[in-house]
């Protein structure tokens, strides 16, 4: 799965491989289909290729984004691929060490806490079911993952402030 050769270009400052992830995903998908890999394996291989560059941003991710990243299915495979990628390329292990430390020090319930609010609670509060629910629940989860919300009451105050009834935002 070599997305880099197809995207190689010389820039004034360095060699670049723009969009190599996208090309790599297509190559991986084609190989998996050609070899009749099971869907579950194909999905994981594509996820590994598609997410391998996210590690370089890990130290700059906000807390909710980092926690969602760390809870990806089979994250240990992503982490091992990143370790091998670092060793095979520049040998710099800073992002690997950062992510490994975060993963080792964070209890599972901090990465995947019980929801503070449910759709039923939104309906009971007067919100109509629909696409807005997803945005509301995602905003609450992000605030919870960033430790800005710790209970249902705080979450409902947040929802009423950020998503007032009668508006479509």
Secondary structure by P-SEA (a helix, b strand, c coil): ccccccccccccccccccaaaaaaaaaaaaaaaaacccaaaaaaaaaaaaccccccccccccaaaaaaaaaccaaaaaaaaaaaaaaaccccaaaaaaaaaaaaacccccccccccccaaaaaaacccccaaaaaaaaaaaaaaaacccccaaaaaaaaaaaccccccc
